[in-house]
């Protein structure tokens, strides 16, 4: 499917044109049909050239009146292409200009111009004027057709141009993370809440669990339709109607969003680049329009075209997102926004704003993993992906990514701190790992272990770091014998940790276990639960081979272990960045695994109820 929006001045015949193209009525309300004035978004579709392609083209018909520009923005926000309408007998008008400025601000690059009412006036002048105005925007030189919805003149040529444009539109990846901006919500008796929207990318399936609101609650897809047909799955770009079920479904409506769980960052603070209006000309408070959402924001200018926006409510945004800033009432023209950073640093020191402006001056808004990693030094791969930025390299440990220069500097500092500790504490050799973490300001203790592993000068033992000249810790013979007995048992069943009674029988009381763990002979997963070193990596690899996401029961089967071990082991894997929760019942692997079944989807979605209504 291809999805287009209409654009143009009020009463220039947008609705009449799509009615003539599709044979469907875009105005849903009696008042709209009585007044001949579109008040809300309308949705119709057709197959432009059924002989050449069975693919449908859907139209989002937007109002053209100046009072309904926010509604128009909700219609064009998620849509990649437009049918721009100018009337031959009226020519270019104020909302023609404002709609064009909005499309330019959003960076829309695909359009066809229809000069309507060509049966009432010569379309030549209006056509030439509109083409020239549009050529100076992101749309560039667009194909144009003179038409009449009354006589049908030019409709076949318009269908041909629209088909040609649709074939040139890029096809988004079906495996992308879902972000469905909602433009309508209603209730169907016996089935609950139904929401509609334009799915820009990714795939929706029956049984999917999707995040709503601020990322705190989930809803389940129990019905899915596209063009009034029941579907088990729909990939973008497409118009979809989704029957959802969950605790928060009644709060859904225009401006809300449904998301792939665990894949998006909600933010109320973003750094952006602006176009169309000088930053200094903007009032302090304006409205940010993105997707179907309209959110008041506070503007803090940085440079001539960069600023920080503080949003009144959190939104799921990514680097490279395009949006529009508009002053309520439209006294100034719309301002285009490109999101540069969705996790910007706090400005707490004198001169921080000036330094930040210098950093933003070199940022383009195109996701660049290497540049992002260079700026941040350390970042989790899942967080980077949630920002919309691809990982430029493999993790250094768990899910942590590190800039190579920063990582080398950290390793040099760790070696220096270890040497300094040995010199200052000759009776207490070995720098405690937790102390090293604090000295380096690292967010995760596993990063200290990874730094030590990559250093040719350091070794880790008993929870401490030693330089080449420091004494080597050893286990007393009785303790070594007990540990060897545990190792032999775990080699047969790697994830069946010894029971408390067995540990006591071997003399592995609390202090003895702590010594064995500190010496690197055992891995402590939780209090009283020990496995072999490296069992966490082996467990993550085993879980990565089963369908994602998985339940506790499925994890127990994959690891051949008991609930006593599986529960703390999964929590340990979460803390080390190997796995993450999807909801209260399920997890998924952060690296590896069956990504096709990931993203919070059920392996076996429920069957469609044949009695379900069309919506």
Number of C-alpha atoms within 10 A of each C-alpha: 19 23 25 24 24 26 31 29 25 22 17 24 23 28 27 20 24 24 18 17 21 17 13 15 16 25 24 14 12 9 12 14 14 8 9 14 17 24 21 19 21 20 20 22 24 18 19 23 16 10 7 9 10 12 15 16 22 23 27 26 28 29 29 27 18 17 12 15 21 17 23 27 25 24 28 28 24 25 21 22 24 25 23 24 27 28 28 25 18 15 19 21 14 13 17 20 17 21 23 23 21 26 28 23 23 26 18 21 17 21 27 23 25 29 27 31 24 22 17 11 14 14 23 12 13 20 22 11 12 23 18 13 15 21 12 11 17 17 21 17 18 18 16 21 22 24 24 23 21 13 12 13 17 18 19 15 14 22 16 14 20 23 19 13 18 21 11 10 13 9 14 13 14 16 17 15 20 25 24 26 26 26 23 17 20 15 13 13 8 8 14 14 21 24 26 23 23 26 24 25 21 19 21 27 20 25 24 26 27 27 25 21 19 15 21 10 16 24 20 22 21 22 27 27 21 19 20 13 11 19 16 17 15 22 22 24 23 22 26 25 25 23 26 27 19 16 11 15 21 15 11 21 20 19 17 22 26 22 23 26 24 20 22 24 21 18 18 16 22 20 27 28 24 22 18 16 15 14 21 15 8 18 13 14 18 18 20 23 23 24 29 27 23 20 17 19 20 18 22 19 20 22 18 14 19 26 25 23 22 18 20 14 13 16 22 20 22 26 24 20 19 24 25 26 28 25 19 13 9 12 8 14 16 24 23 25 28 24 24 25 24 24 18 13 13 10 12 8 7 8 9 13 19 12 12 20 19 14 11 20 14 8 17 15 19 14 19 16 17 16 14 20 22 14 13 13 16 20 19 18 24 23 18 25 16 21 22 23 22 16 20 17 14 12 15 18 18 24 18 20 24 24 21 16 10 16 17 15 11 19 20 14 15 23 21 13 18 24 22 12 20 20 12 11 11 10 8 10 21 25 22 17 22 15 14 22 18 13 12 14 10 15 12 15 15 20 22 24 21 14 20 20 14 13 15 11 14 21 18 22 20 20 17 20 26 24 21 11 10 15 10 15 16 13 15 10 9 12 18 14 13 18 23 14 13 21 18 12 14 18 12 9 14 18 24 21 23 17 14 12 10 12 21 12 11 15 15 22 13 12 9 15 24 17 21 24 21 18 19 16 20 22 20 20 20 14 9 16 20 25 27 22 15 10 18 21 14 14 19 23 16 16 27 23 13 17 18 25 28 23 16 15 15 15 22 19 12 15 19 13 17 15 13 13 22 21 15 15 22 23 16 17 19 18 14 19 21 25 23 20 20 26 18 7 11 18 22 29 28 19 18 15 20 16 16 10 15 22 23 27 24 20 14 9 14 14 11 15 10 7 6 13 14 14 21
